[in-house]
Amino acid sequence: MEPIPFSEIVGEFLRLVPKGSEVLRELPDEVRSEFEQWSTGVDLYDFLSRAFMRPVLLPELFADHPDDELLKGSFAFIEGLALSEDEYVQGALNFEVYDQFLRGKRILGRADSLLRPVAREGLNSLLANTYGVWGGVDEALATFNWD
């Protein structure tokens, strides 16, 4: 897997994530056109939240019978972003992807089983540097208050 250049994020999202084009079609016109005409001025945080995590990945991680192909493509997309050396992309991953995995024990466990190496390293770094959890996902699963 190669890093996804910022200018190609939407194209790679559409290529890797099976529901990608469907999700973009359902967004309000002004949001969709901003994302489809991707440029360096687009808010990656907003894109990851509105086009990827909320409508695509989180529902699958909550599902009793998730779509394996959708999960495979989604985690390939995450890995491609994780390979980027761009600090802005890394920040967006931390807040809009990795931090969202901490919504529940089931989500975190599923995400951990699907993360590829660089993204897993990013999640573990977030856990250590933001939450003081140095033992990675296993420690988080055992010690977080999962109400």
Secondary structure, 3 states (H helix, E strand, C coil): CCCCCHHHHHHHHHHHCCCHHHHHHHCCHHHHHHHHCCCCCCCHHHHHHHHHHHHHHHHHHHCCCCCHHHHHHHHHHHHHHHCCCCHHHHHHHHHHHHHHHHHCHHHHHHHHHHCCHHHHHHHHHHHHHHHCCCCHHHHHHHHCCCC
